[in-house]
Amino acid sequence: MVNTKINLCGIEIDNPIIPASGTFGFGYEFAEIYDINKLGTFSFKGTTKDPRFGNPTPRIAETPMGMLNSVGLQNPGVDKVIAEELPKLAKVFNKPVMANVSGFAIDDYAYTCEKLDKEDQVGWIEVNISCPNVHGGGMSFGTDAKNAAAVTKAVKAVTTKPIIIKLTPNVTNISEIAKAVESEGADGVSLINTLSGMRISLTKKQPILKNVTGGLSGPAVFPVALRCVWQVYDAVKIPIVGMGGVSSAEDAIEMMLAGATAIEVGAANLVDPYACEKIIDSFEQVMAKYHINSLEEIIGGAH
């Protein structure tokens, strides 16, 4: 019998598969089609201090082996998430959930994290300093080591739960950012967020996305994500949640060998809503094929 359990920042989960924020809503939508309690956990929709409508449409564009999105952190705001979304989730999910938080100022991050930290359902807080689809916040914090450290310090001062900082690949040296957030007490890092990209309509002769640029995700980014996880594993001692183009158990194991403790699955959920369930169900067979008895034992094993 193979062992798929892993320990993520002090919390043991049944397997390392975590649907990524923005691809799984608040969970209960997917609970209508399968038992989401078979997941390790999931990262719920990116939440901000105030409600956000998001960016104007069109905000999705297809690309070879992936997609561009420019949703822009559409969400009902932290108060409504706590009052309405979490109680609905509690009816269908009996494990700790990962809260995903974004902001436009350091105080925004601190305010939202402090509120969610008080919720018993929340096991980890994933702090998104890497969204490429908003102006005046998001990725602007994640591309500068000092800014990234400042956000980390602020949220650690008002929280008791593990803080996982979500990093952007749109930098020259992602390891530098990872070391900066580790120095201010981050309990883990997650990477990568989407790569900045765009498409142009040949018929309209103008950008397809109203926001012009968007975030590239899907299988096309997997080699970039794998490289980033590899580099960050050598740079820090805190756990890494790896993501970016993962769509199979083989991809997940490859990412763990590069250094990831857990794996987020994003765009694959939008292609196939059963993607995470299928990955989890195939672990035993794939692990047997590659003579792996325990997933936790292979973390960073390729180094």
Long-range contacts (C-beta under 8 A, 24 or more apart in sequence): 2-283, 2-284, 2-287, 2-288, 2-292, 2-293, 2-294, 2-295, 3-293, 3-294, 3-295, 3-296, 4-280, 4-283, 4-284, 4-287, 4-295, 5-295, 5-296, 6-40, 6-261, 6-262, 6-295, 6-296, 6-299, 7-261, 7-296, 8-40, 8-124, 8-162, 8-188, 8-239, 8-241, 8-261, 8-262, 9-124, 9-162, 9-164, 9-187, 9-188, 9-238, 9-239, 10-162, 10-187, 11-96, 11-123, 11-124, 11-162, 13-40, 13-41, 13-95, 13-262, 14-38, 14-40, 15-39, 15-40, 15-280, 15-283, 15-295, 16-40, 16-252, 16-256, 16-260, 16-261, 16-262, 16-263, 16-295, 17-252, 17-262, 17-263, 17-265, 17-276, 17-279, 17-280, 18-42, 18-43, 18-98, 18-241, 18-262, 18-263, 18-264, 18-265, 19-43, 19-264, 19-265, 19-266, 19-269, 19-276, 20-243, 20-264, 20-265, 20-266, 20-269, 21-45, 21-46, 21-98, 21-100, 21-126, 21-128, 21-264, 22-46, 22-69, 22-71, 22-100, 22-266, 23-265, 23-266, 23-267, 23-269, 23-270, 24-269, 26-81, 26-85, 26-86, 26-88, 26-89, 27-89, 27-92, 27-93, 27-97, 28-88, 28-89, 28-91, 28-92, 28-93, 30-269, 30-273, 31-92, 31-93, 33-273, 33-274, 34-274, 34-277, 36-92, 36-93, 37-93, 37-94, 37-95, 38-277, 38-280, 39-95, 39-276, 39-280, 40-262, 41-95, 41-96, 41-97, 41-98, 41-123, 41-124, 42-93, 42-97, 42-98, 43-97, 43-98, 43-99, 43-100, 43-126, 43-264, 44-81, 44-85, 44-89, 44-97, 44-98, 44-99, 44-100, 45-75, 45-100, 46-73, 46-75, 46-100, 46-101, 46-102, 46-128, 46-131, 47-75, 47-77, 47-78, 47-81, 47-99, 47-100, 47-101, 47-102, 47-112, 47-116, 48-73, 48-75, 48-77, 48-78, 48-101, 48-102, 48-103, 48-104, 48-108, 48-112, 49-77, 49-78, 49-103, 49-108, 49-111, 49-112, 50-77, 51-75, 51-76, 51-77, 51-80, 52-77, 55-133, 55-134, 55-210, 55-211, 56-210, 56-211, 57-210, 58-208, 58-209, 58-210, 59-209, 59-210, 59-211, 59-214, 60-209, 60-214, 61-199, 61-208, 61-209, 61-214, 63-197, 63-199, 63-216, 63-218, 63-220, 64-220, 65-218, 65-219, 65-220, 66-216, 66-217, 66-218, 66-219, 66-220, 66-221, 66-245, 66-267, 67-216, 67-217, 67-218, 67-267, 67-270, 68-197, 68-198, 68-199, 68-208, 68-209, 68-214, 68-215, 68-216, 69-133, 69-194, 69-214, 69-215, 69-217, 70-133, 70-209, 70-210, 70-211, 70-213, 70-214, 70-215, 71-133, 72-133, 72-134, 72-211, 73-102, 73-131, 73-133, 73-134, 73-138, 78-111, 78-112, 78-115, 78-116, 79-115, 81-116, 82-115, 82-116, 82-119, 86-119, 86-121, 89-121, 90-121, 93-121, 95-123, 96-121, 96-122, 96-123, 96-124, 97-121, 97-122, 97-123, 98-122, 98-123, 98-124, 98-125, 98-126, 98-164, 99-124, 99-125, 99-126, 100-125, 100-126, 100-128, 100-166, 101-125, 101-126, 101-127, 101-128, 101-155, 102-128, 102-131, 102-134, 102-137, 102-138, 103-137, 103-141, 103-151, 104-134, 104-136, 104-137, 104-138, 105-137, 106-141, 106-150, 106-151, 106-154, 107-154, 108-137, 109-151, 109-154, 109-155, 110-154, 110-155, 110-157, 110-158, 113-155, 113-158, 113-159, 113-163, 114-158, 114-159, 117-158, 117-159, 117-160, 117-161, 122-161, 123-161, 123-162, 124-161, 124-162, 124-163, 124-164, 124-187, 124-188, 125-155, 125-159, 125-161, 125-162, 125-163, 125-164, 126-164, 126-165, 126-166, 126-190, 126-241, 127-151, 127-152, 127-155, 127-163, 127-164, 127-165, 127-166, 128-166, 128-193, 129-165, 129-166, 129-167, 129-168, 130-166, 130-167, 130-168, 130-170, 130-192, 130-193, 131-193, 131-215, 132-168, 132-170, 132-193, 132-194, 132-195, 132-196, 132-213, 132-214, 132-215, 133-211, 133-213, 133-214, 133-215, 139-168, 139-170, 139-193, 142-166, 142-167, 142-168, 142-171, 142-177, 142-193, 143-168, 143-170, 143-171, 143-177, 145-176, 145-177, 145-179, 145-180, 146-180, 148-177, 148-180, 148-181, 149-180, 149-181, 149-183, 149-184, 150-184, 151-181, 152-180, 152-181, 152-184, 152-185, 152-186, 153-184, 153-185, 156-184, 156-185, 156-186, 162-187, 162-188, 163-187, 163-188, 164-188, 164-189, 164-190, 164-239, 164-241, 165-189, 165-190, 166-190, 166-191, 166-193, 167-191, 167-192, 167-193, 167-228, 167-232, 168-192, 168-193, 169-193, 169-195, 169-221, 169-224, 169-225, 169-228, 169-244, 170-195, 170-196, 174-228, 174-231, 174-232, 175-231, 175-232, 175-234, 175-235, 175-236, 176-235, 178-232, 178-235, 178-236, 179-235, 179-236, 182-236, 182-237, 182-238, 186-238, 187-238, 187-239, 188-238, 188-239, 188-240, 188-241, 188-261, 189-232, 189-236, 189-238, 189-239, 189-240, 189-241, 190-240, 190-241, 190-242, 190-243, 190-264, 191-225, 191-228, 191-229, 191-232, 191-240, 191-241, 191-242, 191-243, 191-244, 192-221, 192-224, 192-225, 192-228, 192-229, 192-243, 192-244, 194-221, 195-221, 195-224, 217-244, 217-245, 217-266, 217-267, 218-245, 218-267, 218-268, 219-245, 219-247, 219-267, 220-245, 221-245, 222-246, 222-251, 225-255, 226-254, 226-255, 226-258, 229-255, 229-258, 229-259, 229-260, 230-258, 230-259, 230-302, 230-303, 232-259, 233-258, 233-259, 233-260, 233-300, 233-303, 234-259, 234-303, 246-279, 247-271, 247-275, 247-279, 248-279, 248-282, 249-279, 249-282, 249-283, 249-285, 249-286, 249-287, 250-286, 252-279, 252-283, 253-286, 253-287, 253-290, 253-292, 253-295, 253-298, 256-295, 256-298, 256-299, 256-300, 256-301, 257-298, 257-299, 257-300, 257-301, 257-302, 258-300, 258-302, 259-299, 259-300, 259-303, 260-299, 261-296, 261-299
